[in-house]
Amino acid sequence: MEEKIITFTHAGGVKKASFATSDIQSFKTSIDKCLKGELHAITLTDDDGVDSIYPSLYLQNCHIEIKDKLVRHRNL
């Protein structure tokens, strides 16, 4: 399954979460609603399985980037 990674860069630091490529439109719609103030927050689960709530005010003050998740393989 192909994955995307979303990165939130804020004055308080950087947060990242992965999601399936098939879910990208749903994420974009939710983020857009937060930025417009139509939705109060979104919840994302990071790669460690920790749920985080991202309030709309936080998202309005972030740089948001969505890109392909690169999988690195080690040579054994």
Distance bins in CASP14 RR format, pairs under 12 A and 6 or more apart:
PFRMAT RR
TARGET T0000
AUTHOR 0000-0000-0000
RMODE 2
METHOD distances of the structure
MODEL  1
1 18 0 0 0 0 0 1 0 0 0 0 0
1 19 0 0 0 0 0 1 0 0 0 0 0
1 20 1 0 1 0 0 0 0 0 0 0 0
1 21 1 0 0 1 0 0 0 0 0 0 0
1 22 0 0 0 0 1 0 0 0 0 0 0
1 23 0 0 0 0 0 1 0 0 0 0 0
1 69 0 0 0 0 0 1 0 0 0 0 0
1 71 0 0 0 0 0 1 0 0 0 0 0
2 18 0 0 0 0 0 1 0 0 0 0 0
2 19 0 0 0 0 0 1 0 0 0 0 0
2 20 1 0 0 1 0 0 0 0 0 0 0
2 21 1 0 1 0 0 0 0 0 0 0 0
2 22 0 0 0 0 1 0 0 0 0 0 0
2 23 0 0 0 0 0 1 0 0 0 0 0
2 24 0 0 0 0 0 1 0 0 0 0 0
2 67 0 0 0 0 0 1 0 0 0 0 0
2 68 1 0 0 1 0 0 0 0 0 0 0
2 69 1 0 0 1 0 0 0 0 0 0 0
2 70 0 0 0 0 0 1 0 0 0 0 0
2 71 0 0 0 0 1 0 0 0 0 0 0
3 16 0 0 0 0 0 1 0 0 0 0 0
3 17 0 0 0 0 0 1 0 0 0 0 0
3 18 1 0 1 0 0 0 0 0 0 0 0
3 19 1 0 0 1 0 0 0 0 0 0 0
3 20 1 0 0 1 0 0 0 0 0 0 0
3 21 1 0 0 1 0 0 0 0 0 0 0
3 22 0 0 0 0 1 0 0 0 0 0 0
3 23 0 0 0 0 1 0 0 0 0 0 0
3 24 0 0 0 0 0 1 0 0 0 0 0
3 27 0 0 0 0 0 1 0 0 0 0 0
3 47 0 0 0 0 1 0 0 0 0 0 0
3 66 0 0 0 0 0 1 0 0 0 0 0
3 67 0 0 0 0 0 1 0 0 0 0 0
3 68 1 0 0 1 0 0 0 0 0 0 0
3 69 1 0 1 0 0 0 0 0 0 0 0
3 70 0 0 0 0 1 0 0 0 0 0 0
3 71 0 0 0 0 1 0 0 0 0 0 0
4 16 0 0 0 0 0 1 0 0 0 0 0
4 17 0 0 0 0 1 0 0 0 0 0 0
4 18 1 0 0 1 0 0 0 0 0 0 0
4 19 1 0 1 0 0 0 0 0 0 0 0
4 20 1 0 0 1 0 0 0 0 0 0 0
4 21 1 0 1 0 0 0 0 0 0 0 0
4 22 0 0 0 0 1 0 0 0 0 0 0
4 23 0 0 0 0 1 0 0 0 0 0 0
4 24 1 0 1 0 0 0 0 0 0 0 0
4 25 0 0 0 0 0 1 0 0 0 0 0
4 26 0 0 0 0 0 1 0 0 0 0 0
4 27 0 0 0 0 1 0 0 0 0 0 0
4 28 0 0 0 0 0 1 0 0 0 0 0
4 44 0 0 0 0 0 1 0 0 0 0 0
4 65 0 0 0 0 0 1 0 0 0 0 0
4 66 1 0 1 0 0 0 0 0 0 0 0
4 67 1 0 0 1 0 0 0 0 0 0 0
4 68 1 0 0 1 0 0 0 0 0 0 0
4 69 1 0 0 1 0 0 0 0 0 0 0
4 70 0 0 0 0 0 1 0 0 0 0 0
5 14 0 0 0 0 0 1 0 0 0 0 0
5 15 0 0 0 0 0 1 0 0 0 0 0
5 16 1 0 1 0 0 0 0 0 0 0 0
5 17 1 0 0 1 0 0 0 0 0 0 0
5 18 1 0 1 0 0 0 0 0 0 0 0
5 19 0 0 0 0 1 0 0 0 0 0 0
5 20 0 0 0 0 0 1 0 0 0 0 0
5 21 0 0 0 0 0 1 0 0 0 0 0
5 24 0 0 0 0 0 1 0 0 0 0 0
5 27 0 0 0 0 0 1 0 0 0 0 0
5 44 0 0 0 0 0 1 0 0 0 0 0
5 46 0 0 0 0 0 1 0 0 0 0 0
5 47 0 0 0 0 1 0 0 0 0 0 0
5 64 0 0 0 0 0 1 0 0 0 0 0
5 65 0 0 0 0 1 0 0 0 0 0 0
5 66 1 0 0 1 0 0 0 0 0 0 0
5 67 1 0 0 1 0 0 0 0 0 0 0
5 68 1 0 0 1 0 0 0 0 0 0 0
5 69 1 0 1 0 0 0 0 0 0 0 0
5 70 0 0 0 0 1 0 0 0 0 0 0
5 71 0 0 0 0 0 1 0 0 0 0 0
6 14 0 0 0 0 0 1 0 0 0 0 0
6 15 0 0 0 0 1 0 0 0 0 0 0
6 16 1 0 0 1 0 0 0 0 0 0 0
6 17 1 0 1 0 0 0 0 0 0 0 0
6 18 1 0 0 1 0 0 0 0 0 0 0
6 19 1 0 0 1 0 0 0 0 0 0 0
6 20 0 0 0 0 0 1 0 0 0 0 0
6 21 0 0 0 0 0 1 0 0 0 0 0
6 23 0 0 0 0 0 1 0 0 0 0 0
6 24 0 0 0 0 1 0 0 0 0 0 0
6 26 0 0 0 0 0 1 0 0 0 0 0
6 27 1 0 0 1 0 0 0 0 0 0 0
6 28 0 0 0 0 1 0 0 0 0 0 0
6 30 0 0 0 0 0 1 0 0 0 0 0
6 31 0 0 0 0 1 0 0 0 0 0 0
6 42 0 0 0 0 0 1 0 0 0 0 0
6 44 1 0 0 1 0 0 0 0 0 0 0
6 45 0 0 0 0 0 1 0 0 0 0 0
6 46 0 0 0 0 0 1 0 0 0 0 0
6 47 0 0 0 0 0 1 0 0 0 0 0
6 52 0 0 0 0 0 1 0 0 0 0 0
6 54 0 0 0 0 1 0 0 0 0 0 0
6 59 0 0 0 0 0 1 0 0 0 0 0
6 62 0 0 0 0 0 1 0 0 0 0 0
6 63 0 0 0 0 0 1 0 0 0 0 0
6 64 1 0 0 1 0 0 0 0 0 0 0
6 65 1 0 0 1 0 0 0 0 0 0 0
6 66 1 0 1 0 0 0 0 0 0 0 0
6 67 0 0 0 0 1 0 0 0 0 0 0
6 68 0 0 0 0 0 1 0 0 0 0 0
6 69 0 0 0 0 1 0 0 0 0 0 0
7 13 0 0 0 0 0 1 0 0 0 0 0
7 14 1 0 0 1 0 0 0 0 0 0 0
7 15 1 0 0 1 0 0 0 0 0 0 0
7 16 1 0 1 0 0 0 0 0 0 0 0
7 17 0 0 0 0 1 0 0 0 0 0 0
7 18 0 0 0 0 0 1 0 0 0 0 0
7 44 0 0 0 0 0 1 0 0 0 0 0
7 46 0 0 0 0 0 1 0 0 0 0 0
7 62 0 0 0 0 1 0 0 0 0 0 0
7 63 0 0 0 0 1 0 0 0 0 0 0
7 64 1 0 0 1 0 0 0 0 0 0 0
7 65 1 0 1 0 0 0 0 0 0 0 0
7 66 1 0 0 1 0 0 0 0 0 0 0
7 67 1 0 0 1 0 0 0 0 0 0 0
7 69 0 0 0 0 0 1 0 0 0 0 0
8 14 1 0 0 1 0 0 0 0 0 0 0
8 15 1 0 1 0 0 0 0 0 0 0 0
8 16 1 0 0 1 0 0 0 0 0 0 0
8 17 0 0 0 0 1 0 0 0 0 0 0
8 27 0 0 0 0 0 1 0 0 0 0 0
8 31 0 0 0 0 1 0 0 0 0 0 0
8 34 0 0 0 0 0 1 0 0 0 0 0
8 42 0 0 0 0 0 1 0 0 0 0 0
8 44 0 0 0 0 1 0 0 0 0 0 0
8 46 0 0 0 0 0 1 0 0 0 0 0
8 52 0 0 0 0 1 0 0 0 0 0 0
8 54 1 0 0 1 0 0 0 0 0 0 0
8 55 0 0 0 0 0 1 0 0 0 0 0
8 58 1 0 0 1 0 0 0 0 0 0 0
8 59 1 0 0 1 0 0 0 0 0 0 0
8 60 0 0 0 0 0 1 0 0 0 0 0
8 61 0 0 0 0 1 0 0 0 0 0 0
8 62 1 0 1 0 0 0 0 0 0 0 0
8 63 1 0 0 1 0 0 0 0 0 0 0
8 64 1 0 1 0 0 0 0 0 0 0 0
8 65 0 0 0 0 1 0 0 0 0 0 0
8 66 0 0 0 0 0 1 0 0 0 0 0
9 15 0 0 0 0 1 0 0 0 0 0 0
9 16 0 0 0 0 1 0 0 0 0 0 0
9 58 0 0 0 0 0 1 0 0 0 0 0
9 59 0 0 0 0 0 1 0 0 0 0 0
9 61 0 0 0 0 0 1 0 0 0 0 0
9 62 1 0 0 1 0 0 0 0 0 0 0
9 63 1 0 1 0 0 0 0 0 0 0 0
9 64 1 0 0 1 0 0 0 0 0 0 0
9 65 1 0 0 1 0 0 0 0 0 0 0
10 16 0 0 0 0 0 1 0 0 0 0 0
10 54 0 0 0 0 1 0 0 0 0 0 0
10 55 0 0 0 0 0 1 0 0 0 0 0
10 57 0 0 0 0 0 1 0 0 0 0 0
10 58 1 0 0 1 0 0 0 0 0 0 0
10 59 0 0 0 0 1 0 0 0 0 0 0
10 60 0 0 0 0 0 1 0 0 0 0 0
10 61 1 0 0 1 0 0 0 0 0 0 0
10 62 1 0 1 0 0 0 0 0 0 0 0
10 63 1 0 0 1 0 0 0 0 0 0 0
10 64 0 0 0 0 1 0 0 0 0 0 0
11 58 0 0 0 0 0 1 0 0 0 0 0
11 61 1 0 0 1 0 0 0 0 0 0 0
11 62 0 0 0 0 1 0 0 0 0 0 0
11 63 0 0 0 0 0 1 0 0 0 0 0
12 58 0 0 0 0 1 0 0 0 0 0 0
12 61 0 0 0 0 1 0 0 0 0 0 0
12 62 0 0 0 0 1 0 0 0 0 0 0
12 63 0 0 0 0 0 1 0 0 0 0 0
13 58 0 0 0 0 0 1 0 0 0 0 0
13 61 0 0 0 0 0 1 0 0 0 0 0
13 62 0 0 0 0 1 0 0 0 0 0 0
13 63 0 0 0 0 0 1 0 0 0 0 0
14 46 0 0 0 0 0 1 0 0 0 0 0
14 62 0 0 0 0 1 0 0 0 0 0 0
14 63 0 0 0 0 1 0 0 0 0 0 0
14 64 0 0 0 0 0 1 0 0 0 0 0
14 65 0 0 0 0 0 1 0 0 0 0 0
15 42 0 0 0 0 0 1 0 0 0 0 0
15 44 0 0 0 0 1 0 0 0 0 0 0
15 45 0 0 0 0 0 1 0 0 0 0 0
15 46 1 0 0 1 0 0 0 0 0 0 0
15 47 0 0 0 0 0 1 0 0 0 0 0
15 48 0 0 0 0 0 1 0 0 0 0 0
15 50 0 0 0 0 0 1 0 0 0 0 0
15 52 1 0 0 1 0 0 0 0 0 0 0
15 53 0 0 0 0 0 1 0 0 0 0 0
15 54 1 0 0 1 0 0 0 0 0 0 0
15 58 0 0 0 0 1 0 0 0 0 0 0
15 59 0 0 0 0 0 1 0 0 0 0 0
15 62 0 0 0 0 1 0 0 0 0 0 0
15 63 0 0 0 0 0 1 0 0 0 0 0
15 64 0 0 0 0 0 1 0 0 0 0 0
15 65 0 0 0 0 0 1 0 0 0 0 0
16 44 0 0 0 0 1 0 0 0 0 0 0
16 45 0 0 0 0 0 1 0 0 0 0 0
16 46 1 0 0 1 0 0 0 0 0 0 0
16 47 1 0 0 1 0 0 0 0 0 0 0
16 48 0 0 0 0 0 1 0 0 0 0 0
16 50 0 0 0 0 0 1 0 0 0 0 0
16 52 0 0 0 0 0 1 0 0 0 0 0
16 54 0 0 0 0 0 1 0 0 0 0 0
16 62 0 0 0 0 0 1 0 0 0 0 0
16 64 0 0 0 0 0 1 0 0 0 0 0
16 65 0 0 0 0 1 0 0 0 0 0 0
16 66 0 0 0 0 0 1 0 0 0 0 0
16 67 0 0 0 0 0 1 0 0 0 0 0
16 69 0 0 0 0 1 0 0 0 0 0 0
17 23 0 0 0 0 0 1 0 0 0 0 0
17 27 0 0 0 0 1 0 0 0 0 0 0
17 31 0 0 0 0 0 1 0 0 0 0 0
17 42 0 0 0 0 1 0 0 0 0 0 0
17 43 0 0 0 0 1 0 0 0 0 0 0
17 44 1 0 1 0 0 0 0 0 0 0 0
17 45 1 0 0 1 0 0 0 0 0 0 0
17 46 1 0 1 0 0 0 0 0 0 0 0
17 47 1 0 0 1 0 0 0 0 0 0 0
17 48 0 0 0 0 1 0 0 0 0 0 0
17 49 0 0 0 0 1 0 0 0 0 0 0
17 50 0 0 0 0 1 0 0 0 0 0 0
17 51 0 0 0 0 1 0 0 0 0 0 0
17 52 1 0 0 1 0 0 0 0 0 0 0
17 53 0 0 0 0 0 1 0 0 0 0 0
17 54 0 0 0 0 1 0 0 0 0 0 0
17 64 0 0 0 0 0 1 0 0 0 0 0
17 65 0 0 0 0 0 1 0 0 0 0 0
17 66 0 0 0 0 0 1 0 0 0 0 0
17 69 0 0 0 0 0 1 0 0 0 0 0
18 24 0 0 0 0 0 1 0 0 0 0 0
18 27 0 0 0 0 0 1 0 0 0 0 0
18 44 0 0 0 0 1 0 0 0 0 0 0
18 45 0 0 0 0 1 0 0 0 0 0 0
18 46 1 0 0 1 0 0 0 0 0 0 0
18 47 1 0 1 0 0 0 0 0 0 0 0
18 48 0 0 0 0 0 1 0 0 0 0 0
18 49 0 0 0 0 0 1 0 0 0 0 0
18 66 0 0 0 0 0 1 0 0 0 0 0
18 67 0 0 0 0 0 1 0 0 0 0 0
18 68 0 0 0 0 0 1 0 0 0 0 0
18 69 1 0 1 0 0 0 0 0 0 0 0
18 70 0 0 0 0 0 1 0 0 0 0 0
18 71 0 0 0 0 0 1 0 0 0 0 0
19 25 0 0 0 0 0 1 0 0 0 0 0
19 26 0 0 0 0 1 0 0 0 0 0 0
19 27 1 0 0 1 0 0 0 0 0 0 0
19 28 0 0 0 0 0 1 0 0 0 0 0
19 30 0 0 0 0 0 1 0 0 0 0 0
19 31 0 0 0 0 0 1 0 0 0 0 0
19 42 0 0 0 0 0 1 0 0 0 0 0
19 43 0 0 0 0 0 1 0 0 0 0 0
19 44 1 0 0 1 0 0 0 0 0 0 0
19 45 0 0 0 0 1 0 0 0 0 0 0
19 46 0 0 0 0 0 1 0 0 0 0 0
19 47 0 0 0 0 0 1 0 0 0 0 0
19 66 0 0 0 0 1 0 0 0 0 0 0
19 67 0 0 0 0 0 1 0 0 0 0 0
19 68 0 0 0 0 0 1 0 0 0 0 0
19 69 0 0 0 0 1 0 0 0 0 0 0
20 26 0 0 0 0 1 0 0 0 0 0 0
20 27 0 0 0 0 1 0 0 0 0 0 0
20 45 0 0 0 0 0 1 0 0 0 0 0
20 69 0 0 0 0 1 0 0 0 0 0 0
21 27 0 0 0 0 0 1 0 0 0 0 0
21 66 0 0 0 0 0 1 0 0 0 0 0
21 67 0 0 0 0 0 1 0 0 0 0 0
21 68 0 0 0 0 1 0 0 0 0 0 0
21 69 0 0 0 0 1 0 0 0 0 0 0
23 29 0 0 0 0 0 1 0 0 0 0 0
23 30 0 0 0 0 1 0 0 0 0 0 0
23 31 0 0 0 0 0 1 0 0 0 0 0
23 44 0 0 0 0 0 1 0 0 0 0 0
23 45 0 0 0 0 0 1 0 0 0 0 0
23 66 0 0 0 0 0 1 0 0 0 0 0
24 30 0 0 0 0 0 1 0 0 0 0 0
24 31 0 0 0 0 0 1 0 0 0 0 0
24 66 1 0 0 1 0 0 0 0 0 0 0
24 67 0 0 0 0 0 1 0 0 0 0 0
24 68 0 0 0 0 0 1 0 0 0 0 0
24 69 0 0 0 0 0 1 0 0 0 0 0
25 31 0 0 0 0 0 1 0 0 0 0 0
25 32 0 0 0 0 0 1 0 0 0 0 0
25 66 0 0 0 0 0 1 0 0 0 0 0
26 32 0 0 0 0 0 1 0 0 0 0 0
26 33 0 0 0 0 0 1 0 0 0 0 0
26 42 0 0 0 0 0 1 0 0 0 0 0
26 44 0 0 0 0 0 1 0 0 0 0 0
27 33 0 0 0 0 0 1 0 0 0 0 0
27 34 0 0 0 0 0 1 0 0 0 0 0
27 39 0 0 0 0 0 1 0 0 0 0 0
27 42 0 0 0 0 1 0 0 0 0 0 0
27 43 0 0 0 0 0 1 0 0 0 0 0
27 44 0 0 0 0 1 0 0 0 0 0 0
27 54 0 0 0 0 0 1 0 0 0 0 0
27 59 0 0 0 0 0 1 0 0 0 0 0
27 64 0 0 0 0 1 0 0 0 0 0 0
27 66 1 0 0 1 0 0 0 0 0 0 0
28 34 0 0 0 0 0 1 0 0 0 0 0
28 35 0 0 0 0 0 1 0 0 0 0 0
28 42 0 0 0 0 0 1 0 0 0 0 0
28 64 0 0 0 0 1 0 0 0 0 0 0
28 66 1 0 0 1 0 0 0 0 0 0 0
29 35 0 0 0 0 0 1 0 0 0 0 0
29 36 0 0 0 0 0 1 0 0 0 0 0
29 38 0 0 0 0 0 1 0 0 0 0 0
29 39 0 0 0 0 1 0 0 0 0 0 0
29 42 0 0 0 0 0 1 0 0 0 0 0
30 36 0 0 0 0 0 1 0 0 0 0 0
30 37 0 0 0 0 0 1 0 0 0 0 0
30 38 0 0 0 0 1 0 0 0 0 0 0
30 39 1 0 0 1 0 0 0 0 0 0 0
30 40 0 0 0 0 0 1 0 0 0 0 0
30 41 0 0 0 0 1 0 0 0 0 0 0
30 42 1 0 1 0 0 0 0 0 0 0 0
30 43 0 0 0 0 1 0 0 0 0 0 0
30 44 0 0 0 0 1 0 0 0 0 0 0
30 54 0 0 0 0 1 0 0 0 0 0 0
30 56 0 0 0 0 0 1 0 0 0 0 0
30 59 0 0 0 0 1 0 0 0 0 0 0
30 64 0 0 0 0 0 1 0 0 0 0 0
31 37 0 0 0 0 0 1 0 0 0 0 0
31 38 0 0 0 0 0 1 0 0 0 0 0
31 39 0 0 0 0 1 0 0 0 0 0 0
31 41 0 0 0 0 0 1 0 0 0 0 0
31 42 1 0 0 1 0 0 0 0 0 0 0
31 44 0 0 0 0 0 1 0 0 0 0 0
31 54 0 0 0 0 1 0 0 0 0 0 0
31 56 0 0 0 0 1 0 0 0 0 0 0
31 58 0 0 0 0 0 1 0 0 0 0 0
31 59 1 0 0 1 0 0 0 0 0 0 0
31 60 0 0 0 0 0 1 0 0 0 0 0
31 62 0 0 0 0 1 0 0 0 0 0 0
31 64 1 0 0 1 0 0 0 0 0 0 0
31 65 0 0 0 0 0 1 0 0 0 0 0
31 66 0 0 0 0 1 0 0 0 0 0 0
32 38 0 0 0 0 1 0 0 0 0 0 0
32 39 0 0 0 0 1 0 0 0 0 0 0
32 42 0 0 0 0 0 1 0 0 0 0 0
32 56 0 0 0 0 0 1 0 0 0 0 0
32 59 0 0 0 0 1 0 0 0 0 0 0
32 60 0 0 0 0 0 1 0 0 0 0 0
32 64 0 0 0 0 0 1 0 0 0 0 0
33 39 1 1 0 0 0 0 0 0 0 0 0
33 40 0 0 0 0 1 0 0 0 0 0 0
33 41 0 0 0 0 0 1 0 0 0 0 0
33 42 0 0 0 0 1 0 0 0 0 0 0
33 56 0 0 0 0 1 0 0 0 0 0 0
33 59 0 0 0 0 1 0 0 0 0 0 0
33 60 0 0 0 0 0 1 0 0 0 0 0
34 40 1 0 0 1 0 0 0 0 0 0 0
34 41 1 0 0 1 0 0 0 0 0 0 0
34 42 1 0 1 0 0 0 0 0 0 0 0
34 43 0 0 0 0 0 1 0 0 0 0 0
34 44 0 0 0 0 0 1 0 0 0 0 0
34 53 0 0 0 0 0 1 0 0 0 0 0
34 54 1 0 0 1 0 0 0 0 0 0 0
34 55 1 0 0 1 0 0 0 0 0 0 0
34 56 1 0 1 0 0 0 0 0 0 0 0
34 57 0 0 0 0 1 0 0 0 0 0 0
34 58 0 0 0 0 1 0 0 0 0 0 0
34 59 1 0 1 0 0 0 0 0 0 0 0
34 60 1 0 0 1 0 0 0 0 0 0 0
34 61 0 0 0 0 0 1 0 0 0 0 0
34 62 0 0 0 0 0 1 0 0 0 0 0
34 64 0 0 0 0 1 0 0 0 0 0 0
35 41 0 0 0 0 0 1 0 0 0 0 0
35 42 0 0 0 0 0 1 0 0 0 0 0
35 54 0 0 0 0 0 1 0 0 0 0 0
35 55 0 0 0 0 0 1 0 0 0 0 0
35 56 1 0 0 1 0 0 0 0 0 0 0
35 57 0 0 0 0 0 1 0 0 0 0 0
35 58 0 0 0 0 0 1 0 0 0 0 0
35 59 1 0 0 1 0 0 0 0 0 0 0
35 60 1 0 1 0 0 0 0 0 0 0 0
35 61 0 0 0 0 0 1 0 0 0 0 0
35 62 0 0 0 0 1 0 0 0 0 0 0
35 64 0 0 0 0 1 0 0 0 0 0 0
36 56 0 0 0 0 1 0 0 0 0 0 0
36 59 0 0 0 0 0 1 0 0 0 0 0
36 60 0 0 0 0 1 0 0 0 0 0 0
37 55 0 0 0 0 0 1 0 0 0 0 0
37 56 1 0 1 0 0 0 0 0 0 0 0
37 57 0 0 0 0 1 0 0 0 0 0 0
37 59 0 0 0 0 1 0 0 0 0 0 0
37 60 0 0 0 0 1 0 0 0 0 0 0
38 56 0 0 0 0 1 0 0 0 0 0 0
39 53 0 0 0 0 0 1 0 0 0 0 0
39 54 0 0 0 0 0 1 0 0 0 0 0
39 55 0 0 0 0 1 0 0 0 0 0 0
39 56 1 0 0 1 0 0 0 0 0 0 0
39 57 0 0 0 0 0 1 0 0 0 0 0
39 59 0 0 0 0 1 0 0 0 0 0 0
39 60 0 0 0 0 0 1 0 0 0 0 0
40 53 0 0 0 0 1 0 0 0 0 0 0
40 54 0 0 0 0 0 1 0 0 0 0 0
40 55 1 0 0 1 0 0 0 0 0 0 0
40 56 1 0 1 0 0 0 0 0 0 0 0
40 57 0 0 0 0 1 0 0 0 0 0 0
40 58 0 0 0 0 0 1 0 0 0 0 0
40 59 0 0 0 0 0 1 0 0 0 0 0
40 60 0 0 0 0 0 1 0 0 0 0 0
41 51 0 0 0 0 0 1 0 0 0 0 0
41 52 0 0 0 0 1 0 0 0 0 0 0
41 53 1 0 1 0 0 0 0 0 0 0 0
41 54 1 0 0 1 0 0 0 0 0 0 0
41 55 1 0 1 0 0 0 0 0 0 0 0
41 56 1 0 0 1 0 0 0 0 0 0 0
41 57 0 0 0 0 1 0 0 0 0 0 0
41 58 0 0 0 0 1 0 0 0 0 0 0
41 59 0 0 0 0 1 0 0 0 0 0 0
41 60 0 0 0 0 0 1 0 0 0 0 0
42 51 0 0 0 0 0 1 0 0 0 0 0
42 52 0 0 0 0 1 0 0 0 0 0 0
42 53 1 0 0 1 0 0 0 0 0 0 0
42 54 1 0 1 0 0 0 0 0 0 0 0
42 55 0 0 0 0 1 0 0 0 0 0 0
42 56 0 0 0 0 1 0 0 0 0 0 0
42 58 0 0 0 0 1 0 0 0 0 0 0
42 59 1 0 0 1 0 0 0 0 0 0 0
42 62 0 0 0 0 0 1 0 0 0 0 0
42 64 0 0 0 0 0 1 0 0 0 0 0
43 49 0 0 0 0 0 1 0 0 0 0 0
43 50 0 0 0 0 0 1 0 0 0 0 0
43 51 1 0 1 0 0 0 0 0 0 0 0
43 52 1 0 0 1 0 0 0 0 0 0 0
43 53 1 0 1 0 0 0 0 0 0 0 0
43 54 1 0 0 1 0 0 0 0 0 0 0
43 55 0 0 0 0 0 1 0 0 0 0 0
44 50 0 0 0 0 1 0 0 0 0 0 0
44 51 1 0 0 1 0 0 0 0 0 0 0
44 52 1 0 1 0 0 0 0 0 0 0 0
44 53 0 0 0 0 1 0 0 0 0 0 0
44 54 1 0 0 1 0 0 0 0 0 0 0
44 58 0 0 0 0 0 1 0 0 0 0 0
44 59 0 0 0 0 0 1 0 0 0 0 0
44 64 0 0 0 0 0 1 0 0 0 0 0
44 66 0 0 0 0 0 1 0 0 0 0 0
45 51 1 0 1 0 0 0 0 0 0 0 0
45 52 1 0 0 1 0 0 0 0 0 0 0
45 53 0 0 0 0 0 1 0 0 0 0 0
45 54 0 0 0 0 0 1 0 0 0 0 0
46 52 1 0 0 1 0 0 0 0 0 0 0
46 54 0 0 0 0 0 1 0 0 0 0 0
47 69 0 0 0 0 1 0 0 0 0 0 0
47 71 0 0 0 0 0 1 0 0 0 0 0
52 58 0 0 0 0 0 1 0 0 0 0 0
52 59 0 0 0 0 0 1 0 0 0 0 0
53 59 0 0 0 0 0 1 0 0 0 0 0
54 60 0 0 0 0 0 1 0 0 0 0 0
54 61 0 0 0 0 0 1 0 0 0 0 0
54 62 0 0 0 0 1 0 0 0 0 0 0
54 64 0 0 0 0 1 0 0 0 0 0 0
55 61 0 0 0 0 0 1 0 0 0 0 0
55 62 0 0 0 0 0 1 0 0 0 0 0
56 62 0 0 0 0 0 1 0 0 0 0 0
58 64 0 0 0 0 0 1 0 0 0 0 0
END
